[in-house]
Amino acid sequence: MSQGMRPRVAVDIGGTFTDVVAFDEAGGAVWAAKASTTPANFADGVIDAIHAAGIDPRTVAAFVHGTTVVINAITQRRGVKTALVTTAGFRDVLEIGRGNRPDMYNLKFHKPVPFVPRRLRFEVRERVGADGAVWAPLQIADLEEVAAACEREGVEAIAICFLHGYAHPEHEAAASAFLRERLPGVRVTASSEIAREWREFERSSTAVLNAYVQPILDGYLADLERRLREEGMAAPLFAMLSNGGTATFAAARQTPIALVESGPVAGVTGAALVGQAIADPNIIALDIGGTTAKCSLIENGEIKITTDYRLEASPRSPGYPVKSPVVDIVEIGAGGGSIAWFDAGGALRVGPLSAGADPGPACYGRGGAEPTVTDALLIAGVLDPDYFLGGRLRVDVGLARRAYESIASRLGVSIEDAAAGVIRVANEQTIDALKLISVRRGYDPRDFTLVAFGGGGPTHAGALLDELGVRRIVVPPFPGTFSAWGMLLTEPRVDRIRTRVLPLETTSEAEIERLFAESETEAREALLAQGFAAGGLSAPRRGLDMRYRGQEHTVAVPIDGALDRAALTALFHERHRQRYTFALEDTPVEIVNFRVTATAPIARPPLGTSGQKALGDPRKGGRLVRFPDAGNGAGFTERKTPIFDRERLAAGLVVDGPAIVEEPSTTTVVHPGQRLTVDDLGNLMITAMRAH
Amino acid sequence: MVSEAPRGRATGVDAFTREIIRNKLVAIAGEMGIVLARTSMSPIVYEVLDFACGITDVEARVIAQDNGLCLFTGTFKPQVESVLNRHPLSSMRPGDVYMTNGPYGGGTHTADVALVMPIFAENRVIAFGISVTHWTEIGGKVLGSLSPDSTEIFQEGLQFPQLRLYREGERNDELIALIRENVRLPAMSIGDLSAGVAAVRIAEERLHGIVARYGLDATLETFAAILAHGEAIARAALGRVPVGVYDAEETIDGDGISDDPIPVRVRVTVTPEKLIADFTGTAPQTRGPINCARGALMSACKTVFKAITAPEAPSNEGLFAPLEVIAPEGTVFTAVRPAPTGWYFEASAFATELMWKALAPILPDRLSAGSYVSLCAYYIGGVRPDGDYWVQATPQDGGWGAGDDIDGESGLIATTDGDTYNYPAEVIEHAFPLAMERNALNVAAGGGEGRRRGGFGTIREFRMLNPGGGFLLASLGRSETSPWGVAGGKPGTVNYFEVINGDGETIRGGRVTNLPLAEGDVVRVVTGNGGGWGDPRERERELVRADLADGYVSAETAREIYGFDNDERPS
């Protein structure tokens, strides 16, 4: 770092490493560094990483932080003793949930255990109707008993969820004001402060989880802030939110549940920005790590947000609903550590069980003996044993081969064929996941660019190009620290999603405008409260969740122009047809949710590393690599393949596959029949050579 | 020549390609389900997931299935066979879609409409796409089509005897006109029909994609491999079930017409090769509509068989190869024309219950004590002041039995269903003129005490807000005979409804048709608590103390049944 720099700094804490990426707003330089993650006190690793990057904390212009503190506190059950206050008659809703059995043939099925036991779930008399009208006023006297019981039980946080609280938040607000006043030191969360959508179980669950982790995140961010200030950092501090935006530490501490996916979503934000830079607004983001592959679709530059997120959900468990906006990411158990195995019926399977980081794949030599995808990539020659993590980790191909012996002998094939077969199965699972978010939701992959990152994304992406049929693949700079990079560029953002069920036919355009304006005012005020100037905010974006009367599920419709009812109806029919192949033109349409997104734009760095020219011969050697043959990929051919050093690739370089590009954090594979082009921004672009 | 026998070994296609195609077939069934659930117009489909879809081979054997309910576990094969019996393969053309809802033809009740689409490759049928959708309305005696007091199928709405809805992609609009004219909620019914068609068309499109990429031989070999693989898993698992003969008896509490108890029984014989469920001795079919026909009986038996052998495996016909079901014609489990089957899930639930009860003592790792069993479905509806019909139809979750190692689960949907969601108060109150006044665990009823205790049923209360009132229609089984305990565990409690009118009078019952409700009346539906496992006096004291603190047991129960010393109570 040189004199006079004012870097913007992003720090992402992962399981093993804490990544830092910095961008000098004045000079445009971008650089990255790593330090070991320090679980005992994460702040140590953050400060180490900042030092490792050679950053003087006093010069930092802005600091953005992604953290797993919230999700870890929940999954490890390290939150605080939490109570729940509900409308009279409904304290058991949290335990009953939706009553569903996703694991249908398990006749000893059990639901996830509620975070608040029955003895700490209290009822108060009050009632509001679906339209927000008060049926029965709030009985403050009931709250006095609740407060006394909470005091007696040593409760540290309280969640409040009243029926139709999304339509009439006043009762929840009055109850929380009373409890905050009566129980200083106890954190209180009203459901309507976090979610203004219907469904009482889901909203209760969200409020409870928020309350449960609030003191934890509070303590963590307060400590980190203190440490950074001690280091002389005067910059504003931002936390990465699950909605693909950021908020100041102060705002984040109010709604910790909004940080539940802080971190993973930044990769999607980064992919959207790559799309912007290459003038392609339709992006499929693919992040392959050690245990999972994550993918997300970006349409027209717009990241998709869901409020149907369920924590710890699986085909065996309904999980815990979180009705806080989260970037819509589909995750499957197909990463580098995924294990190949035979099931009870003798069929070969890959994942979801993973060797993880410890013991890790067999080739690590740390006691893992199961054959993993990473071992297969070593056997196939795709990965270089002498340049694993840039040479930081010694791996042993012999151990990888030994792990594959049992599969090879059971199937009567060579070790090489067994390894290549496992790579195929893993790739096809990833293709199925990518199709789930694209084709199955009515999108044509040919309209999309695949942005691949994470340690494994660039390695596997090339094999998906043909079958998926995307336009091209882009491997951006910093693919291994892409989440931190994405964070660096993420804007402060507030989403407001509010349920108001209205028949479109009979609702006036003025009423729709009024409801949007109300949410917009709220969203803008939330940003102003974080210290942004009114003049610096961009125009809020609008959307409606709509459905045919009688339907339950809604379709999200972005609203661009006027609120003309005929136009809205037509937009909805079109979206419904895209998603479900048909429209019911004669059926009345309903609005269910109003969505508003407000952002405060920031200066963004140009992509690319500085001085990407004339760096000498980019070729560092060659090796034999097994590639699948064209067609359905069942055959393989070993090919002599040149190896390139990414740090020495000049803009404008064109290489025909097969080729491999290595950098410390990942290996990019260009298959035969594919062409690699390095663009002006330092992106690796991979396209099919045959004409489409 | 491709071998399609379930035990045939696939040889031409490598293990990796087979795994890839298998994953894709499972994904197709899942995608059909997504399309169907999200496009349906009926709440019972999109919230209750009362549907199923999948792919069978040309011989009607299930290759991949996605079902929201256990009730559809065994119906695809007989349903596709019923289509093949009326329309030989040679008469079928690409783009055809056939429609059947006959209970005696492998189906369930008239409201469940199956659509079957032959899928062609190289000029022959290679598979069938099938979707089954519960229509909220299919005509008949009452709104919602399922009257608890029907005495013959003709009162239960339209019957579609394997009709050809589409011929080479062309819809038979006369059939559509006939449906529109004969149902009370035509927009909903036609919407459900469209959703079902969209599902089978997705199956065709995706299967064509697989054949195009991997070839027809590899695809058909994978079908055979899937069946062989399923059978291998089932046989391996069956080998761990103790060989023996196990009997169980149960009572169905009334058929909707009469309250007379209906005795049912099973003898389960486990050999190293087979599991035989013999229902001989079960009562004859009843006048009321709680009968099921053979397709639903197969679902009931397959549900338990899968639960004890391969609960997590994706469904296919091979998994059930070692299961044999014996039942004479004309019983409450094998009803024949013209017996009504509107509430067939009540009998089907008891077929499951019988096998479960017979096997629970020898398979405690898979099976718990007795649960509330009945789906406890009810309809509250009426006519709005503007003349529109409305009906809120829902099953209710209840208490499940204790396991030998864990307390029973509370508020869980019955075995007949699956990933079925209850309705939030906030959604109900938007859609219907009802106020939900309570959604609570049925802790006050007690029951199910044991070393491990049964889970709790639920209590839901609805106040009728519709000017002019409406009606209640309910079929709650297990309203007299309690869920069973195991090894000294106490029995659970029964299901019932109550209607409380403005004068404070209460009517209580189990099954009722069109009980009038006045504006302001309250309907209370209470589901039972599950049975206990083991002697309650052996329950760990800290667990009893926790149950007291949580209000799960009363001080009296703790003292009298658990033998809990008052002095041990927490301060």
Interface residues (C-beta under 8 A of the other chain):
Chain A: G89 F90 R91 D92 V93 E95 I96 G97 R98 G99 N100 R101 P102 D103 M104 Y105 N106 L107 K108 F109 H110 K111 P117 R118 R119 G129 A130 W135 L163 H164 Y166 W198 R199 E200 F201 E202 R316 D343 A344 G345 G346 A347 L348 R349 V350 L411 V413 G421 V422 R424 V425 E428 Q429 D432 K435 L436 R440 E467 V501 Y548 G550 Q551 E552 H553 R579 Y580 T581 F582 L584 D586 T587 N632 A634
Chain B: D14 A15 F16 T17 R18 E19 I20 R22 N23 K24 A27 E31 I34 V35 A37 R38 T39 S40 M41 S42 P43 Y46 E47 N67 L69 C70 A187 M188 G191 S194 A198 R201 R213 Y214 G215 A225 H229 G230 A232 I233 A236 A237 T303 V304 K306 A307 A310 P311 E312 A313 W356 D365 R366 L367 S368 D397 W400 G403 I406 E409 S410 G411 L412 I413 T415 D417 G418 D419 T420 Y421 N422 P424 A425 E426 V427 E429 H430 A435 E437 R438 N439 A440 L441 T458 E461 A549 D550 G551 Y552
